[in-house]
Amino acid sequence: MHHANHFRRLLAILAVLAVTALAVQLPARAQDDKRASRAEAQAMVKKAVEYYAKNGRDKAFAEFSRNPGPFIDRDLYIVVYTLQGEPLVHINPKMVGKSMMEMRDPDGKYYIRDRMEAAAKGASGWQNYKFFNPVSKKIEPKEMYWERHDKLVFACGAYKSL
């Protein structure tokens, strides 16, 4: 009888540990579930270009910058650049109006220059680099979709877990 109680107590402890371990895992998984996908980033750019075409520059830029707003969703946000690499809309208002052509990611990639060179040649594309995620507050790999429209580059990216 003594062994059976010991075994039951051990099982109860193991069950508590298993539930605790699951509970510790859940927030991390929930955070990943909140991450936007590549498809959502691409859809956000298409929505932004359509809104801009319909409503004009001033109204569109104000709407893209509104936080919270329809163009900021979890870790998704619209950025709009001139072809010279100057942001006209950015999640960080301090970046607006400053040339970003010399900016590099942690791996040394000139990601804005690369994007502008691609936009000078093509109408749309994808780009991979590392950037600060405003939701996780970490530098993470990012897949950025961009489209050139009206001599501007509209972009939005999805962050990937490290």
C-alpha atoms as one frame of an Amber mdcrd trajectory, in Angstrom:
protein
   0.000   0.000   0.000   2.829   2.359   0.871   4.305   2.033  -2.654   0.955
   2.749  -4.317   0.629   6.078  -2.444   4.192   6.972  -3.356   3.476   6.163
  -6.992   0.236   8.204  -6.988   2.034  11.170  -5.429   4.811  10.886  -8.041
   2.216  10.769 -10.833   0.487  13.863  -9.422   3.806  15.730  -9.290   4.626
  14.670 -12.855   1.184  15.809 -14.044   1.694  19.224 -12.415   5.152  19.494
 -13.996   3.763  18.548 -17.433   0.983  21.150 -17.196   3.486  23.770 -15.966
   5.855  22.972 -18.850   2.969  23.348 -21.332   1.906  26.636 -19.770   5.463
  27.955 -20.074   5.502  26.961 -23.772   2.138  28.507 -24.629   3.028  32.223
 -24.485   5.968  31.712 -26.870   3.756  29.791 -29.267   0.983  32.378 -28.938
   3.498  35.121 -29.801   4.461  33.235 -32.982   0.794  32.803 -33.887   0.456
  36.601 -33.760   3.200  37.040 -36.346   2.018  38.110 -39.747   2.762  35.971
 -42.781   4.451  36.791 -46.095   1.029  36.677 -47.765  -0.370  39.190 -45.253
   2.601  41.532 -45.850   2.056  41.370 -49.610  -1.695  41.935 -49.189  -0.987
  44.993 -46.976   1.174  46.565 -49.718  -1.530  45.956 -52.334  -4.151  47.455
 -49.986  -1.895  50.510 -49.394  -1.219  51.097 -53.113  -4.955  50.802 -53.837
  -5.801  53.230 -51.001  -3.155  55.698 -52.226  -4.430  55.519 -55.824  -8.013
  56.121 -54.677  -7.468  58.746 -51.934  -4.305  60.629 -52.891  -0.954  61.131
 -51.226  -1.851  63.314 -48.208  -4.812  61.263 -47.024  -3.017  57.970 -47.675
   0.181  58.936 -45.834  -1.829  60.166 -42.835  -3.784  56.898 -42.797  -0.651
  54.725 -43.210   0.908  56.489 -40.194  -2.120  56.242 -37.886  -1.280  53.882
 -35.023  -3.429  52.037 -34.268  -4.911  52.128 -37.739  -5.846  50.004 -40.742
  -2.265  49.888 -42.080  -0.575  48.802 -38.837  -1.422  45.229 -37.834   0.636
  43.354 -35.224   4.190  43.412 -36.672   3.001  44.598 -40.114   3.304  48.246
 -41.087   3.585  50.170 -44.341   6.690  52.107 -45.292   6.807  54.387 -48.332
  10.107  55.590 -49.810  11.173  57.892 -52.586  13.363  56.149 -55.155  16.277
  57.985 -53.485  15.724  55.961 -50.285  14.039  58.664 -48.220  11.091  57.408
 -46.136   7.900  59.437 -46.431   5.976  57.034 -44.157   7.636  54.870 -41.479
   6.616  53.180 -38.217   9.351  55.277 -36.570   8.452  58.942 -37.306  12.095
  59.966 -36.638  13.093  58.159 -39.844  10.776  60.223 -42.069  12.620  62.613
 -44.350  16.100  61.154 -43.733  18.090  59.360 -46.421  18.453  55.717 -45.460
  20.652  54.628 -48.383  23.640  54.046 -46.074  21.691  52.059 -43.472  22.888
  48.514 -42.949  21.392  45.551 -41.146  23.423  43.603 -38.524  24.948  41.472
 -41.307  26.207  44.581 -43.108  23.609  44.465 -45.895  22.675  47.877 -47.380
  19.012  46.900 -47.410  17.500  50.245 -48.477  20.043  50.743 -51.266  19.418
  47.158 -52.449  15.641  47.732 -52.413  15.905  51.018 -54.344  18.205  49.435
 -56.958  15.685  46.614 -57.385  12.789  49.115 -57.569  14.617  51.098 -60.280
  14.623  47.939 -62.437  11.394  46.143 -61.487   7.802  46.793 -60.464   7.797
  44.584 -57.339   9.830  42.060 -55.425  10.917  40.457 -52.184  13.905  41.224
 -50.012  15.434  39.452 -47.000  17.331  41.279 -44.266  17.294  41.782 -40.481
  15.442  44.599 -38.746  13.950  45.640 -35.397  10.518  44.103 -34.794   8.348
  46.648 -32.906   6.256  43.832 -31.381   8.980  41.484 -30.085  11.476  44.372
 -29.571  14.214  42.221 -31.142  16.275  42.312 -34.328  14.814  39.504 -36.452
  14.972  38.200 -40.015  12.434  39.995 -42.173  10.948  39.227 -45.575   9.954
  42.514 -47.176   7.585  42.783 -50.121   7.714  46.016 -52.135   5.917  47.558
 -55.101   6.845  50.630 -57.113   3.903  52.954 -57.743   3.839  56.645 -58.762
   7.665  56.899 -58.465   7.432  55.693 -54.850   8.241  52.352 -53.216   5.527
  50.893 -50.954   6.749  48.092 -48.689   5.684  45.841 -45.846   7.477  42.902
 -44.282   6.845  39.814 -42.214   9.227  38.966 -39.391  10.459  35.425 -38.798
  11.405  33.927 -35.431  15.137  33.513 -34.902
